[in-house]
Amino acid sequence: MNDINACNPKIIMDLEALNATNAQGCVACGRKFNLGDTAVLACGAWGSGSRYIHENEAVLDGRTSQYFERGYYMSLKAGT
């Protein structure tokens, strides 16, 4: 998904967003999105820029106000 809107980091899945993301599903947990799911634009270990993932799979970094995939964020924090 290369046309991600960085101005909208948190969305509720509607039909358009669902069609754009469900081919690969949530890269953080592997599940498909459902209508009405809350998703956030997050960075993670997948390495190809930010992607929408389920909100419960993300951590909001208070210092940068950016979402990170939970496991990736923990590994970054362990490295510091």
DSSP file (Angstrom, degrees, kcal/mol; ACC not computed):
  #  RESIDUE AA STRUCTURE BP1 BP2  ACC     N-H-->O    O-->H-N    N-H-->O    O-->H-N    TCO  KAPPA ALPHA  PHI   PSI    X-CA   Y-CA   Z-CA
    1    1 A M              0   0    0      0, 0.0     3,-0.4     0, 0.0    51,-0.1   0.000 360.0 360.0 360.0  98.0    0.0    0.0    0.0
    2    2 A N        +     0   0    0      1,-0.2    48,-0.1    49,-0.0     2,-0.0   0.595 360.0  69.3 -93.5 -13.2    2.0    2.9   -1.3
    3    3 A D        +     0   0    0      2,-0.1    -1,-0.2     0, 0.0     2,-0.2  -0.155  66.2 153.1-101.7  40.1   -0.7    5.6   -1.3
    4    4 A I        -     0   0    0     -3,-0.4     2,-0.9    46,-0.1     3,-0.1  -0.457  44.8-129.7 -72.8 138.6   -1.0    5.9    2.5
    5    5 A N    >   -     0   0    0      3,-0.2     3,-1.8    -2,-0.2    36,-0.1  -0.788  17.5-168.9 -92.7 102.9   -2.2    9.2    3.8
    6    6 A A  T 3  S+     0   0    0     -2,-0.9    -1,-0.2     1,-0.3    35,-0.1   0.661  84.2  66.3 -67.3 -16.0    0.2   10.3    6.6
    7    7 A C  T 3  S+     0   0    0      1,-0.2    -1,-0.3     2,-0.1    -2,-0.0   0.586 100.6  52.1 -79.0  -9.6   -2.2   13.1    7.6
    8    8 A N    <   +     0   0    0     -3,-1.8    -1,-0.2     1,-0.1    -3,-0.2  -0.660  62.7 162.2-126.2  74.5   -4.7   10.4    8.7
    9    9 A P        +     0   0    0      0, 0.0    32,-3.1     0, 0.0     2,-0.4   0.646  67.5  46.9 -73.9 -13.6   -2.7    8.1   11.1
   10   10 A K  E     +A   40   0A   0     30,-0.2     2,-0.3    42,-0.1    30,-0.2  -0.986  69.9 165.1-132.2 124.4   -5.9    6.6   12.7
   11   11 A I  E     -A   39   0A   0     28,-3.0    28,-2.8    -2,-0.4     2,-0.5  -0.902  36.2-128.6-133.2 160.3   -8.8    5.4   10.7
   12   12 A I  E     -A   38   0A   0     -2,-0.3     2,-0.2    26,-0.2    26,-0.2  -0.963  46.3-106.8-104.5 127.1  -12.0    3.3   11.1
   13   13 A M        +     0   0    0     24,-3.3    23,-2.6    -2,-0.5     2,-0.2  -0.339  45.9 174.6 -61.6 117.4  -12.0    0.7    8.3
   14   14 A D     >  -     0   0    0     -2,-0.2     4,-2.7    21,-0.2     5,-0.2  -0.532  50.7 -86.1-107.7-176.7  -14.7    1.5    5.7
   15   15 A L  H  > S+     0   0    0      1,-0.2     4,-2.3     2,-0.2     5,-0.2   0.883 127.0  50.2 -62.5 -39.3  -15.2   -0.3    2.5
   16   16 A E  H  > S+     0   0    0      2,-0.2     4,-1.6     1,-0.2    -1,-0.2   0.940 114.5  43.1 -64.5 -47.4  -12.6    1.6    0.5
   17   17 A A  H  > S+     0   0    0      1,-0.2     4,-1.6     2,-0.2     5,-0.2   0.879 112.8  54.2 -65.8 -37.8   -9.9    1.1    3.2
   18   18 A L  H  X S+     0   0    0     -4,-2.7     4,-2.4     1,-0.2     3,-0.2   0.923 108.6  47.8 -62.1 -45.3  -10.9   -2.5    3.6
   19   19 A N  H  < S+     0   0    0     -4,-2.3     4,-0.3     1,-0.2    -1,-0.2   0.841 113.0  49.7 -64.5 -33.2  -10.5   -3.2   -0.2
   20   20 A A  H  < S+     0   0    0     -4,-1.6    -1,-0.2    -5,-0.2    -2,-0.2   0.774 122.4  28.9 -77.1 -26.4   -7.1   -1.4   -0.2
   21   21 A T  H >X S+     0   0    0     -4,-1.6     4,-1.8    -3,-0.2     3,-1.0   0.679  98.1  78.1-110.0 -20.5   -5.6   -3.3    2.8
   22   22 A N  T 3< S+     0   0    0     -4,-2.4    -3,-0.1     1,-0.2    -1,-0.1   0.595  74.6  77.9 -77.7  -8.1   -7.2   -6.8    2.9
   23   23 A A  T 34 S+     0   0    0     -4,-0.3    -1,-0.2     1,-0.2    -2,-0.1   0.914 118.7  15.9 -61.5 -39.6   -5.2   -8.4    0.2
   24   24 A Q  T <4 S-     0   0    0     -3,-1.0    -2,-0.2     1,-0.2    -1,-0.2   0.613 102.0-154.1-105.8 -17.4   -2.3   -8.7    2.6
   25   25 A G     <  -     0   0    0     -4,-1.8     2,-0.6    -7,-0.1     7,-0.2  -0.285  52.3 -19.6  74.4-164.6   -4.3   -8.1    5.9
   26   26 A C     >  -     0   0    0      5,-3.0     4,-2.5     1,-0.2    27,-0.1  -0.685  55.3-156.1 -80.2 120.3   -2.7   -6.7    9.0
   27   27 A V  T  4 S+     0   0    0     -2,-0.6    -1,-0.2    25,-0.5    26,-0.1   0.700  89.8  57.2 -71.6 -18.0    1.1   -7.2    8.8
   28   28 A A  T  4 S+     0   0    0      3,-0.1    -1,-0.2     1,-0.1    43,-0.1   0.891 127.6   9.0 -79.5 -40.7    1.4   -7.1   12.6
   29   29 A C  T  4 S-     0   0    0      2,-0.2    -2,-0.2    -3,-0.1     3,-0.1   0.574  91.2-124.3-119.0 -13.5   -0.9  -10.0   13.5
   30   30 A G     <  +     0   0    0     -4,-2.5     2,-0.1     1,-0.3    -3,-0.1   0.371  67.8 126.3  86.2  -6.0   -1.8  -11.6   10.1
   31   31 A R        -     0   0    0     -6,-0.1    -5,-3.0    -5,-0.1    -1,-0.3  -0.478  62.9-110.8 -83.5 157.7   -5.5  -11.2   10.6
   32   32 A K        -     0   0    0     -7,-0.2     2,-0.2    -2,-0.1    -1,-0.1  -0.519  33.4-111.3 -79.6 154.2   -7.8   -9.6    8.0
   33   33 A F        -     0   0    0     -2,-0.2     2,-0.3   -15,-0.2    -1,-0.1  -0.523  28.7-151.8 -80.8 154.5   -9.4   -6.3    8.8
   34   34 A N    >   -     0   0    0     -2,-0.2     3,-2.2     1,-0.0   -21,-0.2  -0.880  33.7 -83.1-121.3 157.1  -13.2   -6.0    9.3
   35   35 A L  T 3  S+     0   0    0     -2,-0.3   -21,-0.2     1,-0.3     3,-0.1  -0.387 118.6  22.4 -56.8 132.5  -15.5   -3.1    8.7
   36   36 A G  T 3  S+     0   0    0    -23,-2.6    -1,-0.3     1,-0.3   -22,-0.1   0.279  87.4 138.3  91.3 -10.5  -15.4   -0.8   11.7
   37   37 A D    <   -     0   0    0     -3,-2.2   -24,-3.3   -24,-0.1     2,-0.5  -0.389  54.6-124.6 -64.0 144.8  -12.0   -2.0   12.9
   38   38 A T  E     -A   12   0A   0    -26,-0.2    17,-2.4    -3,-0.1     2,-0.3  -0.828  33.9-177.7 -91.9 128.1   -9.7    0.8   14.1
   39   39 A A  E     -AB  11  54A   0    -28,-2.8   -28,-3.0    -2,-0.5     2,-0.3  -0.934  10.4-156.5-126.6 149.3   -6.4    0.9   12.3
   40   40 A V  E     -AB  10  53A   0     13,-2.6    13,-2.2    -2,-0.3     2,-0.7  -0.932  25.7-113.9-126.2 150.8   -3.4    3.1   12.8
   41   41 A L  E     + B   0  52A   0    -32,-3.1    26,-0.6    -2,-0.3     2,-0.3  -0.739  52.5 170.9 -82.0 113.4   -0.5    4.0   10.4
   42   42 A A  E     -cB  67  51A   0      9,-2.9     9,-2.4    -2,-0.7     2,-0.3  -0.901  35.0-127.5-132.8 154.3    2.5    2.5   12.1
   43   43 A C  E     +c   68   0A   0     24,-1.9    26,-2.8    -2,-0.3     2,-0.3  -0.679  40.3 155.7 -90.9 152.3    6.2    1.7   11.5
   44   44 A G    >   -     0   0    0     -2,-0.3     3,-1.2     5,-0.3     5,-0.2  -0.932  56.8 -76.0-162.1-174.8    7.5   -1.8   12.0
   45   45 A A  T 3  S+     0   0    0     -2,-0.3    -2,-0.0     1,-0.3     0, 0.0   0.507 102.4  90.0 -73.4  -5.0   10.1   -4.4   11.1
   46   46 A W  T 3  S-     0   0    0      3,-0.1    -1,-0.3     1,-0.1     4,-0.0   0.716  82.2-148.7 -68.8 -18.8    8.6   -5.0    7.7
   47   47 A G    <   +     0   0    0     -3,-1.2     3,-0.1     1,-0.1    -1,-0.1   0.488  65.9 101.9  73.7   6.9   10.9   -2.3    6.4
   48   48 A S  S    S-     0   0    0      1,-0.5    -1,-0.1    -4,-0.0     2,-0.1  -0.203  92.3 -86.7-116.8  44.9    8.8   -0.8    3.5
   49   49 A G  S    S-     0   0    0     -5,-0.2    -1,-0.5     2,-0.0    -5,-0.3  -0.266  73.8 -26.6  85.7-174.7    7.5    2.3    5.2
   50   50 A S        -     0   0    0     -7,-0.1     2,-0.3    -3,-0.1    -7,-0.2  -0.438  60.1-177.5 -76.5 147.7    4.4    2.8    7.4
   51   51 A R  E     -B   42   0A   0     -9,-2.4    -9,-2.9    -2,-0.1     2,-0.4  -0.966  32.9 -98.7-140.5 156.9    1.4    0.6    7.0
   52   52 A Y  E     +B   41   0A   0     -2,-0.3   -25,-0.5   -11,-0.2     2,-0.3  -0.642  47.5 168.6 -76.9 130.9   -2.1    0.3    8.6
   53   53 A I  E     -B   40   0A   0    -13,-2.2   -13,-2.6    -2,-0.4     5,-0.1  -0.902  46.0 -75.0-133.6 163.6   -2.3   -2.2   11.4
   54   54 A H  E >   -B   39   0A   0     -2,-0.3     3,-1.8   -15,-0.2   -15,-0.2  -0.342  42.7-126.1 -58.0 139.3   -4.9   -3.0   14.0
   55   55 A E  G >  S+     0   0    0    -17,-2.4     3,-1.7     1,-0.3    -1,-0.1   0.846 108.5  59.2 -59.5 -35.3   -4.8   -0.3   16.8
   56   56 A N  G 3  S+     0   0    0    -18,-0.3    -1,-0.3     1,-0.3    -2,-0.1   0.591 100.9  57.2 -72.6  -7.6   -4.4   -3.0   19.5
   57   57 A E  G <  S+     0   0    0     -3,-1.8    13,-2.8    13,-0.0     2,-0.3   0.331 101.0  77.5 -96.9   4.4   -1.2   -4.2   17.8
   58   58 A A  E <   -D   69   0A   0     -3,-1.7     2,-0.4    11,-0.2    11,-0.2  -0.780  61.5-151.3-120.2 158.5    0.4   -0.7   18.0
   59   59 A V  E     -D   68   0A   0      9,-2.7     9,-2.4    -2,-0.3     2,-0.7  -0.993  17.0-138.1-124.9 133.0    2.1    1.6   20.6
   60   60 A L  E     -D   67   0A   0     -2,-0.4     2,-0.7     7,-0.2     7,-0.2  -0.835  17.1-140.0 -92.3 118.1    1.9    5.3   20.4
   61   61 A D  E  >> -D   66   0A   0      5,-2.8     4,-2.4    -2,-0.7     5,-0.7  -0.684   7.0-155.9 -78.9 116.8    5.3    6.8   21.2
   62   62 A G  T  45S+     0   0    0     -2,-0.7    -1,-0.2     1,-0.2    -2,-0.0   0.782  89.0  55.1 -65.0 -28.6    4.6    9.9   23.3
   63   63 A R  T  45S+     0   0    0      1,-0.2    -1,-0.2     3,-0.1    -2,-0.0   0.897 124.4  21.4 -73.0 -40.9    7.9   11.6   22.4
   64   64 A T  T  45S-     0   0    0      2,-0.2    -2,-0.2    -3,-0.2    -1,-0.2   0.549  93.4-132.0-104.3 -10.0    7.4   11.4   18.6
   65   65 A S  T  <5 +     0   0    0     -4,-2.4     2,-0.4     1,-0.2    -3,-0.2   0.848  65.8 128.9  57.0  36.7    3.6   11.1   18.5
   66   66 A Q  E   < - D   0  61A   0     -5,-0.7    -5,-2.8    -7,-0.0     2,-0.3  -0.934  58.8-123.0-122.4 144.5    4.1    8.2   16.0
   67   67 A Y  E     -cD  42  60A   0    -26,-0.6   -24,-1.9    -2,-0.4     2,-0.3  -0.647  26.9-173.6 -87.0 143.8    2.7    4.7   16.1
   68   68 A F  E     -cD  43  59A   0     -9,-2.4    -9,-2.7    -2,-0.3   -24,-0.2  -0.974  35.8 -99.1-131.4 147.3    4.9    1.6   16.1
   69   69 A E  E  >  - D   0  58A   0    -26,-2.8     4,-2.6    -2,-0.3   -11,-0.2  -0.475  42.6-119.1 -61.5 136.9    4.1   -2.1   15.8
   70   70 A R  H  > S+     0   0    0    -13,-2.8     4,-2.1     1,-0.2     5,-0.2   0.868 108.8  43.4 -53.4 -51.2    4.2   -3.4   19.4
   71   71 A G  H  > S+     0   0    0    -14,-0.2     4,-1.9     1,-0.2    -1,-0.2   0.886 115.0  50.1 -64.3 -39.6    7.0   -5.9   19.0
   72   72 A Y  H  > S+     0   0    0      2,-0.2     4,-2.1     1,-0.2    -2,-0.2   0.902 109.8  50.9 -64.9 -42.1    9.2   -3.6   17.0
   73   73 A Y  H  X S+     0   0    0     -4,-2.6     4,-2.4     1,-0.2    -2,-0.2   0.902 109.0  51.0 -63.1 -41.9    8.7   -0.8   19.5
   74   74 A M  H  X S+     0   0    0     -4,-2.1     4,-2.1    -5,-0.2    -1,-0.2   0.881 109.6  50.4 -64.6 -37.2    9.8   -3.1   22.4
   75   75 A S  H  X S+     0   0    0     -4,-1.9     4,-1.2     2,-0.2    -1,-0.2   0.871 110.3  50.1 -69.6 -34.9   12.9   -4.1   20.4
   76   76 A L  H  < S+     0   0    0     -4,-2.1     4,-0.5     1,-0.2    -2,-0.2   0.917 112.0  47.5 -65.7 -42.2   13.8   -0.4   19.8
   77   77 A K  H >< S+     0   0    0     -4,-2.4     3,-0.9     1,-0.2    -2,-0.2   0.856 109.1  53.9 -67.5 -35.0   13.3    0.3   23.5
   78   78 A A  H 3< S+     0   0    0     -4,-2.1    -1,-0.2     1,-0.2    -2,-0.2   0.798 104.6  56.7 -68.7 -27.7   15.5   -2.7   24.5
   79   79 A G  T 3<        0   0    0     -4,-1.2    -1,-0.2     1,-0.2    -2,-0.2   0.574 360.0 360.0 -80.3 -10.3   18.3   -1.4   22.3
   80   80 A T    <         0   0    0     -3,-0.9    -1,-0.2    -4,-0.5    -2,-0.2   0.456 360.0 360.0 -99.8 360.0   18.5    1.9   24.0
